[in-house]
Amino acid sequence: MEFITILGVQQIEEKLKVRKTVLSRGEPR
């Protein structure tokens, strides 16, 4: 079941990256 956790971690990292980019840009998303 490591595959599921790996996918989950990748999704979380992507969300964090998107949040950081949005905050740096100052876009309301």
N, C-alpha and C positions, 0 to 999 in steps of 0.2 A: 504493500500500500504506500510505498515511498513516492510512487509516481504522482499520486493525488497531492501529497504535501508539497512536492516540488512545483506542481502547477499552481497551487495556492500561493506559495511564496512568490512565484513570478508575478502572479496577478497583483498581489499586495505591493510588490516593488514597483510595478507599472503604475498603480494608482498613486503611490507616493511621488513618483517622478512627475506624473501629470499634475499633481497638487503643487509641487514645487515650481514647475514651469508656470502654472497659472498664477501662483502668488507672485512670482518674480515679474510676470508681465502685468499683473494687476487686473486681470480679466475676471469678471464675476461669474465663475462657473462652479 
